[in-house]
Amino acid sequence: MIDDNLDEVRRQLAELKTEHRDLDDVISRVADGAPFDQLRLQRLKKRKLHLKDEITRLENILIPDIIA
C-alpha cells in the first residue's frame, strides 16, 4: 500500500518535471518572439514557479528530512 503511494508520487514528480522543462522552451520562444507578450510571459513564469514548488513538495515526501 505504501509502495503504491510512493509509486504514484514518483509518477506525478516525473510528469511535473517534464512540464517544468517544457515550460523553459515555451518561455524562451515567447521571450524571443515579436511582438513581445509580457502578460503571457508572466503567466508562464508563474506556472513554472508553481510547478517548482510542487516538485519540491513531492521530493520532500520521497526523501524526508532526518534530524540526526
Secondary structure as UniProt FT lines:
FT   HELIX           2..32
FT   HELIX           38..62
//
